[in-house]
Each structure stands twice: as structure tokens, then as C-alpha cells.
Amino acid sequence: AYTGRDETTATDALTPTMRRHEIALATCFVACGCAFFGLSYSARQLSSNVYKSSMLLNMADILGFLAAMSADVFGRKRVQSCCFTLAAICLLVCSTGVPGSAFVLSFAVIGRLCLDVSFTTVLVAMANIFPESAQKRVLPTFAIATRTGSLLAPFMGTLPAAISCPLFSALCFVAAGASLILPDTKNPEISSRAVRDDYQTYEKYRRSDQPSMTRPLWLQQPKPKLAILYLPQLWLRQSGGQTVTNATSP
């Protein structure tokens, strides 16, 4: 009988729906990491007074984190997708204005505020969407996605606003589309039936004592093993075979 220790992949495997949600949420993390930190690097491009730009962007951060509480009223998925879309529109408008003007700076601050709300809801989504047993599996993916976006931020943020802002806007548009794929919550009363059944299947087979033959295919995939682990066994077999041959030879 399966005890839960025979196949370590049972606790690490994700359902196909979970994989899709992991990719969608990772896309949002890349957009947040790049556009959020990219605007900080663009402070000199948005205004001739870099201190003024930085101060306004930081003030937008405070208001944005407070505005993220609206997700409890209107729903996390709706707020996240709308804020990504609004941020994309504002950053796209920034590219059409005169660099250093109040027009460009104003829309950049509004876009930053929307990114603050989106960044907060994306972080909350990781805990709301995935079961606790699967969070340790997806956390490294999201951390790498965020670092990838922040790695691109200095290169894109130091470009002129007419070039960097459309790039940030494109990432936000993609993240807005990815947000629509995500469920609003893992609560079975709110999530769709397909998502609910998929997550219940994950939890059921993660704790079940059924034989592996009755488990779903995505839980039966064995972990790949390094070929070097077989070398000691092969060496012992060959040594044993030679010993037996020497012992039986005249």
C-alpha cells in the first residue's frame, strides 16, 4: 500500500491547472518587478528634478499600498487586472508627452500607484490560489520571476521615456491578460467547479494510501535520477562477477 513516503513526487507534483496558474502568476511577477523598479530608475527621465520625481513616486507607493485594500471589496482578480490595465494605459500615455513635463510625471505617478496595487494583489494571490502544501513548490518560481523583472529594470529604466514607458506598458498589458486566467480565491464556494475539483484531487491523492496505479498520471511521474548514482552499484556488480569467475576458474 502507498504510505506517502514511497513516492516523493506526490507532494511536489502540481496539477495541470496549478501549472497554468503558476505560469500566469509568474508573468505578473515579471511585469511588477520590471515596471515597478523600472520607474524608479526612470526618475531622471520623467523630470529634470530627480528628487521631485522620486518623492512623488514614493508618495504614490504609500497611497497604492493603502488602495490595495479595495481588493477585499471588489475582488482580488478584478482589482488586479484593472490596475494592470490602467497602469499600461498611463505608461503608454507617458511616452507621448514631452520628457520632463508635468504631464508625463503625472501619468507616471498614476501608473506607479496602479502598479503598487497590482504588486500587492499578486503577492496575496500566491497564498490565496495555491494550497499550503503546494506553495513551497511555486515560491522559487515566483522569486526567480521577480528577480528577472528587476534585472531588466535598470537597462530599460535608463532609456528615454519614449522608449522605456511603452515597454513597461506592454508588460503590464500581458500581466493584465494573465490575471484573468487566475481564480479569484481558492474558496470552493467561489472558485469554478473545474478548479475546485482539480485542487481537491491534488489534496486527496497527496494524503491518500491508495496504490500508485490508481493515482493520476501527473502524480505517477518518477523523479529523474542522476546516472552517477548508479556507478557504485555497477562497480559492485562487476567486482562481484569477477570474484565469482576467479573462484570457479581452475
MOKAKA-V491077 format. One record per residue. RES is the residue in three letters. SS is DSSP state (@ for helix, = for strand, . for the rest). D_FIRST is the distance of its C-alpha to the first C-alpha in Angstrom with 2 decimals. Layout:
BEGIN
[[RES:SS:D_FIRST] [RES:SS:D_FIRST]]
END
This chain:
BEGIN
[[ALA:.:0.00] [TYR:.:3.76] [THR:.:6.24] [GLY:.:9.31] [ARG:.:10.65] [ASP:.:9.22] [GLU:.:11.52] [THR:.:14.67] [THR:@:16.15] [ALA:@:14.34] [THR:@:16.79] [ASP:@:19.66] [ALA:.:19.69] [LEU:.:22.25] [THR:.:22.71] [PRO:@:25.79] [THR:@:27.75] [MET:@:27.04] [ARG:@:28.23] [ARG:@:31.37] [HIS:@:32.03] [GLU:@:31.56] [ILE:@:34.18] [ALA:@:36.53] [LEU:@:36.45] [ALA:@:36.92] [THR:@:40.01] [CYS:@:41.34] [PHE:@:40.88] [VAL:@:42.84] [ALA:@:45.61] [CYS:@:45.84] [GLY:@:45.90] [CYS:@:48.57] [ALA:@:50.81] [PHE:@:50.66] [PHE:@:51.54] [GLY:@:53.67] [LEU:@:56.05] [SER:@:56.54] [TYR:@:57.62] [SER:.:59.84] [ALA:@:61.85] [ARG:@:64.83] [GLN:@:64.67] [LEU:@:64.64] [SER:.:67.70] [SER:.:70.40] [ASN:.:69.65] [VAL:@:66.20] [TYR:@:66.20] [LYS:@:66.85] [SER:@:64.01] [SER:@:61.55] [MET:@:62.69] [LEU:@:62.28] [LEU:@:58.82] [ASN:@:57.69] [MET:@:59.21] [ALA:@:57.29] [ASP:@:54.07] [ILE:@:54.81] [LEU:@:55.56] [GLY:@:52.58] [PHE:@:50.05] [LEU:@:51.68] [ALA:@:51.69] [ALA:@:47.93] [MET:@:47.57] [SER:@:48.72] [ALA:@:45.18] [ASP:@:44.36] [VAL:@:47.05] [PHE:@:46.89] [GLY:.:43.24] [ARG:@:41.81] [LYS:@:41.36] [ARG:@:44.91] [VAL:@:46.53] [GLN:@:44.72] [SER:@:45.65] [CYS:@:49.20] [CYS:@:49.83] [PHE:@:48.66] [THR:@:50.99] [LEU:@:53.88] [ALA:@:53.46] [ALA:@:53.56] [ILE:@:56.75] [CYS:@:58.43] [LEU:@:57.71] [LEU:@:58.97] [VAL:@:62.16] [CYS:@:62.60] [SER:.:63.05] [THR:.:66.03] [GLY:.:68.05] [VAL:.:70.38] [PRO:.:68.56] [GLY:.:69.48] [SER:.:70.63] [ALA:@:69.65] [PHE:@:68.23] [VAL:@:65.63] [LEU:@:64.79] [SER:@:64.38] [PHE:@:61.86] [ALA:@:59.99] [VAL:@:59.68] [ILE:@:58.44] [GLY:@:55.87] [ARG:@:54.74] [LEU:@:54.38] [CYS:@:52.16] [LEU:@:50.04] [ASP:@:49.61] [VAL:@:48.26] [SER:@:45.93] [PHE:@:44.69] [THR:@:43.88] [THR:@:42.04] [VAL:@:40.02] [LEU:@:38.86] [VAL:@:37.97] [ALA:@:36.13] [MET:@:33.58] [ALA:@:32.51] [ASN:@:32.98] [ILE:@:31.21] [PHE:.:28.04] [PRO:.:25.37] [GLU:@:25.46] [SER:@:22.17] [ALA:@:23.77] [GLN:@:27.20] [LYS:@:26.54] [ARG:@:25.77] [VAL:@:28.95] [LEU:@:31.32] [PRO:@:32.20] [THR:@:32.99] [PHE:@:35.38] [ALA:@:36.97] [ILE:@:37.70] [ALA:@:39.08] [THR:@:41.41] [ARG:@:42.62] [THR:@:43.27] [GLY:@:45.45] [SER:@:47.28] [LEU:@:47.87] [LEU:@:49.75] [ALA:@:51.65] [PRO:@:54.39] [PHE:@:55.22] [MET:@:55.42] [GLY:@:56.98] [THR:.:59.93] [LEU:.:60.92] [PRO:.:63.62] [ALA:@:62.54] [ALA:@:63.43] [ILE:@:60.67] [SER:@:58.00] [CYS:@:57.96] [PRO:@:57.20] [LEU:@:54.28] [PHE:@:52.91] [SER:@:53.57] [ALA:@:51.61] [LEU:@:48.55] [CYS:@:48.84] [PHE:@:49.15] [VAL:@:45.94] [ALA:@:44.16] [ALA:@:45.54] [GLY:@:44.01] [ALA:@:40.64] [SER:@:40.80] [LEU:.:41.00] [ILE:.:37.55] [LEU:.:35.96] [PRO:.:35.02] [ASP:.:37.19] [THR:.:34.44] [LYS:.:30.75] [ASN:.:31.75] [PRO:.:30.22] [GLU:.:33.63] [ILE:.:35.43] [SER:.:33.13] [SER:.:33.09] [ARG:@:30.56] [ALA:@:29.07] [VAL:@:28.65] [ARG:@:27.24] [ASP:@:24.59] [ASP:@:23.67] [TYR:@:23.30] [GLN:@:21.40] [THR:@:18.88] [TYR:@:18.64] [GLU:@:18.07] [LYS:@:15.58] [TYR:@:13.18] [ARG:@:14.01] [ARG:@:12.63] [SER:.:9.94] [ASP:.:6.32] [GLN:.:6.25] [PRO:.:5.38] [SER:@:8.36] [MET:@:10.53] [THR:@:11.14] [ARG:.:12.17] [PRO:.:15.94] [LEU:@:17.65] [TRP:@:18.96] [LEU:@:15.53] [GLN:@:14.61] [GLN:.:17.73] [PRO:.:17.27] [LYS:.:19.66] [PRO:.:22.75] [LYS:.:23.40] [LEU:.:26.93] [ALA:@:28.41] [ILE:@:30.04] [LEU:@:26.78] [TYR:@:26.74] [LEU:@:30.32] [PRO:@:29.76] [GLN:@:27.29] [LEU:@:29.81] [TRP:@:32.63] [LEU:@:31.04] [ARG:@:30.39] [GLN:@:33.96] [SER:@:35.37] [GLY:@:33.56] [GLY:@:34.81] [GLN:@:38.35] [THR:@:38.31] [VAL:@:37.41] [THR:@:40.12] [ASN:@:42.68] [ALA:@:41.91] [THR:@:42.37] [SER:.:45.39] [PRO:.:48.83]]
END
